[in-house]
Amino acid sequence: GFYGSNGFCLFNYFIRKRNPSKWLTGSVLLLNLVCVTIIAVSYSIVNVSAWKSSALAGENNKALIKRNRTIQRKVAILIATDVLSWVPFIIISIAHFLELLDASSWHSVFSIIIIPCNCIINPVMILED
């Protein structure tokens, strides 16, 4: 069905070419890829801005340098978790659609472990002092 054949309430991205919802699923996957790209680029801009701010502060403001390095570390982890969660998911979904592999059994791994972990890591990293 729309949410898969198992009990997990995550949109079923792992469809085949004969599935009538292939255009909807393809559109959602493309939107996910665009969002991951925008997030990665935006976080990278924040990271570069923090690095430039640290460089401008020089040795005079060690507190600012320390704060900016903390931000840079958090941003790098946020980018990495987003990319490491969503890009493989999108690639596996496309490979399943093209019938290069059968990823049906992977639906629960992504819906129970990978995607929720990514959703939890982001706010925790932002709130961490």
Beta strands, then each sheet from edge to edge (+ up, - down):
end
